[in-house]
Amino acid sequence: MPEGITDAHLHLWDLGGGGYRWLAGAAEALRRDARWEEVAPQHAALGVRRVVLVQADDTLADTAAMQRAAARIEADPGPVQRADVVAWLPLADPARTAELLEDATAMQHVVGVRHLIHDEPDPGFLDRPEVRESLALLAARGLPLDVPDAFPRHLDQAVRVGSEVDGLVLVLDHLGKPPLGDAAAMGEWERSLRALAGLGTSIAKLSGLATSGAGYAAPTDLRRAVELAGELFGPRRLMFGSDWPIAPTAFDLTSGTSGLIALLEELPAPDRGQIHRGTAERVYRRPAG
């Protein structure tokens, strides 16, 4: 793959098929289709060469829609040469999860799995025995588990899961959603993040920070969070993601990434290269066979 940026956290959705109930409580500007054709020119300007589409609904229909989008993106002659999917699987049903993992069609473009645990009525979802059984299946296949919007509800739980499921790679989305701008809460977030970073199989995404707490309006805390991530994880365990279309200005890639990119520009080029693409290349791999 030529040098360039991997956007390791991109959302696309088509509301025509239903689902995405969480959007009812989201900003009104987000309550419309999020299509590749809209973000593609913005990605080209940023220098993106690979995208990872991340599930936004706990349905197989959402996964199938992302797989179709990934195939279209790769067929497009534009600068993005590879598109992968962090899919949803029915983790509460290990038998069905095992069946899907063995289905080549169901696994096309899939490089990871995510469940919207922050929307689960059961805060102990990841601790259920049947879910743990499914997570062991992911570990055996070399598929990482993305953990969304973790702080404070799920960050400590993620530490427990990562330490108890052998070989499971955990990808912490949005750096665990640090409460930027809240000094007391930032201290608690830092404690939990340190615990997660202590797991050798944990990865963190520098993504979604523009809307984390006070976001870019808290530049001191933003710098603190990014620098702490570099200290705890190192560049080989960090990856960049846009979280498009979610941003202070919905559907505006620059609005969601400018502050973070400015901080990353301060890093040595080799470290920046790991965060921009190297980590994603190692972590988000399509399983063989």
C-alpha positions as CSV (number, residue, x, y, z in Angstrom):
1,M,0.0,0.0,0.0
2,P,1.4,3.4,-0.9
3,E,2.0,6.0,1.8
4,G,-1.1,7.8,2.9
5,I,-3.7,7.9,5.6
6,T,-6.0,5.1,6.8
7,D,-9.3,6.4,8.2
8,A,-9.8,3.6,10.7
9,H,-13.2,4.9,11.8
10,L,-15.7,5.9,9.2
11,H,-19.5,5.6,9.3
12,L,-21.8,5.2,6.3
13,W,-25.5,4.5,6.6
14,D,-28.7,4.5,4.5
15,L,-31.8,5.3,6.5
16,G,-34.1,3.9,3.7
17,G,-33.8,0.4,5.2
18,G,-34.8,1.4,8.7
19,G,-32.7,0.8,11.9
20,Y,-30.3,3.3,13.4
21,R,-32.7,4.1,16.2
22,W,-30.0,6.0,18.1
23,L,-30.2,8.7,15.5
24,A,-33.5,9.8,16.9
25,G,-31.6,11.2,19.9
26,A,-28.7,12.6,17.8
27,A,-28.2,16.0,16.5
28,E,-30.8,16.8,13.8
29,A,-28.1,17.4,11.2
30,L,-27.0,13.8,11.4
31,R,-30.5,12.4,10.7
32,R,-29.9,11.8,7.0
33,D,-28.0,9.3,4.9
34,A,-24.2,9.2,5.3
35,R,-22.9,8.3,1.8
36,W,-19.5,7.6,0.4
37,E,-20.0,10.0,-2.5
38,E,-20.2,12.9,0.1
39,V,-17.1,12.1,2.0
40,A,-14.9,10.8,-0.8
41,P,-13.7,14.3,-2.0
42,Q,-13.0,15.2,1.6
43,H,-10.9,12.1,2.1
44,A,-9.1,12.7,-1.1
45,A,-8.1,16.2,0.1
46,L,-6.8,14.7,3.4
47,G,-4.7,12.0,1.6
48,V,-6.7,9.0,2.7
49,R,-5.8,5.7,0.9
50,R,-7.7,3.2,3.0
51,V,-11.0,3.3,5.0
52,V,-12.4,1.1,7.7
53,L,-16.2,1.3,7.8
54,V,-17.5,0.8,11.3
55,Q,-20.9,-0.5,12.2
56,A,-23.5,1.9,13.4
57,D,-26.4,-0.5,14.0
58,D,-26.6,-3.9,15.7
59,T,-28.0,-5.7,12.7
60,L,-26.7,-7.9,9.9
61,A,-28.4,-5.6,7.5
62,D,-26.0,-2.8,8.5
63,T,-23.0,-5.1,8.0
64,A,-24.3,-6.1,4.6
65,A,-24.7,-2.5,3.6
66,M,-21.2,-1.7,4.6
67,Q,-19.9,-4.7,2.7
68,R,-21.6,-3.5,-0.5
69,A,-20.2,0.0,0.1
70,A,-16.7,-1.4,0.6
71,A,-16.9,-3.3,-2.7
72,R,-18.1,-0.1,-4.5
73,I,-15.3,1.9,-2.9
74,E,-12.6,-0.6,-4.0
75,A,-14.0,-0.6,-7.6
76,D,-13.9,3.2,-7.8
77,P,-10.8,4.5,-9.6
78,G,-10.4,7.2,-6.9
79,P,-7.4,7.4,-4.4
80,V,-8.9,5.0,-1.8
81,Q,-7.6,1.6,-2.7
82,R,-8.9,-0.5,0.1
83,A,-12.1,-0.6,2.2
84,D,-12.7,-2.9,5.1
85,V,-15.5,-3.4,7.6
86,V,-15.8,-3.6,11.4
87,A,-19.0,-5.6,11.4
88,W,-21.8,-6.5,13.9
89,L,-22.1,-10.2,14.9
90,P,-24.8,-11.6,17.2
91,L,-22.3,-12.1,20.1
92,A,-25.1,-13.1,22.5
93,D,-25.6,-16.2,20.2
94,P,-22.2,-18.0,20.0
95,A,-23.6,-20.7,17.7
96,R,-24.8,-18.2,15.2
97,T,-21.6,-16.2,15.5
98,A,-19.5,-19.3,14.8
99,E,-21.7,-20.0,11.8
100,L,-21.2,-16.5,10.4
101,L,-17.4,-16.6,11.0
102,E,-17.2,-19.7,8.8
103,D,-19.3,-18.1,6.0
104,A,-17.0,-16.5,3.4
105,T,-19.8,-14.3,2.1
106,A,-20.7,-13.0,5.6
107,M,-17.1,-12.2,6.3
108,Q,-16.3,-10.4,3.1
109,H,-14.1,-7.3,3.9
110,V,-14.6,-7.9,7.6
111,V,-11.5,-7.1,9.8
112,G,-13.2,-6.6,13.2
113,V,-16.4,-6.7,15.2
114,R,-18.3,-4.2,17.2
115,H,-21.5,-4.1,19.3
116,L,-23.1,-0.9,20.5
117,I,-22.6,-1.8,24.1
118,H,-23.3,1.7,25.3
119,D,-26.8,1.4,24.0
120,E,-27.3,-2.0,25.7
121,P,-29.9,-2.0,28.5
122,D,-27.7,-4.6,30.2
123,P,-24.5,-2.8,31.3
124,G,-22.9,-6.3,31.9
125,F,-23.3,-7.4,28.3
126,L,-19.6,-8.2,27.7
127,D,-19.5,-10.3,30.9
128,R,-22.3,-12.6,29.8
129,P,-21.0,-16.2,29.5
130,E,-22.5,-16.6,26.0
131,V,-20.9,-13.3,24.9
132,R,-17.5,-14.4,26.3
133,E,-17.8,-17.6,24.3
134,S,-18.3,-15.5,21.1
135,L,-15.4,-13.3,22.0
136,A,-13.2,-16.3,22.3
137,L,-14.2,-17.2,18.8
138,L,-13.1,-13.8,17.6
139,A,-9.8,-14.2,19.3
140,A,-9.3,-17.6,17.7
141,R,-9.9,-16.0,14.3
142,G,-7.6,-13.0,14.9
143,L,-10.5,-10.6,14.8
144,P,-10.4,-7.6,17.2
145,L,-13.3,-6.3,19.2
146,D,-14.0,-2.5,18.9
147,V,-15.3,-1.0,22.2
148,P,-17.3,2.1,21.6
149,D,-18.0,5.1,23.9
150,A,-16.4,3.4,26.9
151,F,-16.0,6.0,29.6
152,P,-17.2,5.6,32.3
153,R,-19.6,2.8,31.8
154,H,-17.4,0.2,30.0
155,L,-13.8,1.2,30.2
156,D,-13.0,-0.8,33.3
157,Q,-15.1,-3.6,32.0
158,A,-13.0,-3.7,28.8
159,V,-9.9,-4.1,31.0
160,R,-11.5,-7.2,32.6
161,V,-12.6,-8.7,29.3
162,G,-9.2,-8.1,27.7
163,S,-7.5,-9.8,30.6
164,E,-9.8,-12.8,30.8
165,V,-10.3,-13.7,27.1
166,D,-7.0,-15.1,25.9
167,G,-5.7,-13.5,22.7
168,L,-8.5,-11.0,22.2
169,V,-7.4,-7.8,20.7
170,L,-9.4,-4.8,22.1
171,V,-9.6,-1.6,20.0
172,L,-10.8,1.3,22.2
173,D,-12.8,3.6,20.0
174,H,-12.4,7.4,20.4
175,L,-9.7,6.9,23.1
176,G,-12.5,5.8,25.5
177,K,-14.3,9.2,25.1
178,P,-12.2,11.3,27.5
179,P,-14.4,14.0,29.2
180,L,-12.4,16.9,27.8
181,G,-13.0,20.0,29.8
182,D,-13.9,18.3,33.0
183,A,-10.8,18.2,35.2
184,A,-12.1,15.8,37.9
185,A,-13.5,13.3,35.4
186,M,-10.4,13.5,33.3
187,G,-8.4,12.1,36.2
188,E,-10.7,9.1,36.5
189,W,-10.6,8.6,32.8
190,E,-6.8,8.6,32.9
191,R,-6.7,6.0,35.6
192,S,-8.9,3.6,33.6
193,L,-7.0,4.3,30.4
194,R,-3.7,3.4,32.1
195,A,-5.2,0.1,33.2
196,L,-6.3,-0.7,29.6
197,A,-3.0,0.3,28.1
198,G,-1.4,-2.2,30.5
199,L,-2.9,-5.0,28.5
200,G,-0.5,-6.0,25.7
201,T,-3.4,-6.7,23.4
202,S,-5.1,-3.3,23.6
203,I,-5.2,-0.7,20.9
204,A,-6.6,2.8,21.0
205,K,-8.1,5.0,18.3
206,L,-7.4,8.7,18.1
207,S,-10.9,9.4,16.8
208,G,-14.1,11.1,17.8
209,L,-12.2,13.6,20.1
210,A,-13.8,16.6,18.5
211,T,-17.1,15.6,20.1
212,S,-15.7,14.1,23.3
213,G,-16.7,16.2,26.3
214,A,-16.0,19.8,25.3
215,G,-14.0,18.5,22.3
216,Y,-11.8,21.0,20.5
217,A,-13.1,23.8,22.8
218,A,-10.9,22.3,25.5
219,P,-7.5,22.4,23.7
220,T,-5.4,21.8,26.8
221,D,-7.3,18.7,27.6
222,L,-7.2,17.6,24.0
223,R,-3.4,17.9,24.0
224,R,-3.2,16.1,27.4
225,A,-5.3,13.2,26.1
226,V,-3.3,12.8,22.9
227,E,0.0,13.0,24.6
228,L,-1.1,10.6,27.3
229,A,-2.2,8.1,24.6
230,G,1.3,8.4,23.0
231,E,2.9,7.8,26.4
232,L,0.8,4.8,27.3
233,F,0.3,3.0,24.0
234,G,3.1,4.3,21.8
235,P,2.5,5.0,18.1
236,R,2.4,1.2,17.2
237,R,-0.8,0.8,19.3
238,L,-2.6,3.9,18.1
239,M,-4.5,4.6,15.0
240,F,-6.3,7.6,13.4
241,G,-10.0,7.7,12.6
242,S,-12.3,10.5,11.5
243,D,-15.6,9.4,13.0
244,W,-17.2,11.0,10.0
245,P,-20.0,12.2,9.8
246,I,-20.1,12.8,13.5
247,A,-18.3,16.1,14.1
248,P,-19.0,19.6,15.6
249,T,-20.3,20.4,12.2
250,A,-22.0,17.2,11.0
251,F,-20.7,15.8,7.7
252,D,-17.7,18.1,7.7
253,L,-14.5,16.0,7.8
254,T,-12.3,19.0,8.6
255,S,-14.5,20.0,11.6
256,G,-14.0,16.6,13.1
257,T,-10.3,16.1,12.4
258,S,-8.4,19.4,12.2
259,G,-7.5,19.7,15.9
260,L,-6.2,16.2,16.1
261,I,-4.3,16.3,12.8
262,A,-2.5,19.5,14.0
263,L,-1.3,17.7,17.1
264,L,-0.2,14.6,15.1
265,E,1.8,16.9,12.8
266,E,4.1,17.7,15.8
267,L,5.2,14.0,16.0
268,P,8.3,12.6,14.2
269,A,7.3,11.3,10.8
270,P,7.9,7.6,11.7
271,D,5.5,7.9,14.7
272,R,3.0,9.7,12.6
273,G,3.2,7.1,9.9
274,Q,2.3,4.3,12.5
275,I,-0.7,6.2,13.7
276,H,-1.8,7.2,10.2
277,R,-1.6,3.8,8.7
278,G,0.9,1.3,10.2
279,T,-1.2,0.2,13.2
280,A,-4.3,-0.3,11.2
281,E,-2.4,-2.4,8.7
282,R,-1.3,-4.8,11.5
283,V,-4.6,-4.8,13.5
284,Y,-7.3,-4.7,10.9
285,R,-6.4,-7.6,8.7
286,R,-8.7,-9.8,6.7
287,P,-8.5,-13.4,8.1
288,A,-6.9,-15.9,5.7
289,G,-9.1,-18.7,4.3
